[in-house]
Amino acid sequence: MYSRGWIVVVATIIGLGFGGYTFVHRAVTSHVYVTNCGLQDYKPNSIIKFCADAGVTIGGIEWDTWGKDGAEGKGVYRINDCKPTCVAGKFHDANVIVTLSKIKTINGKPTLTFVSITTNDKKNLPLSDSSIDAWPMELAG
């Protein structure tokens, strides 16, 4: 009743559908994320240290490497001097190397939970007596 041609077409459509689903599912589930102010994010272009006022951030991040073993990129560290107040304060910048590490499974997803930075020129970070900074970025709970 059914020709072999239709059976081949239907089998091909089912195969392509299943293969496409498998490809997309593997791509999404193999992503490595980072925690950023309580959210899981994939390759963010900015990371915030103090979520309440964003007084310290790393922006303009361009990632050179990204994976389950960690991530590394370059960005701009910005800190508000909060003088005379944080609203009226001035931001100070430095070019930095950003490194993410300490992978954990959070909400079923591999997630990098620690950031460290160092200035490109090895000079001190603005408003600091060190060329490095680091902090945990784990989600609450």
Protein Blocks (a to p, Z undefined) as FASTA:
>chain_A
ZZfklmmmmmmmmmmmmmmmmmmmmmmmmpccddeehiacehiabdcfblmlopaccehi
acfbdcfkbccddddddddehiabfklmccdddddddddehiadeehiacdfbdcdddfk
lpacehiabfbdcddfbdeZZ
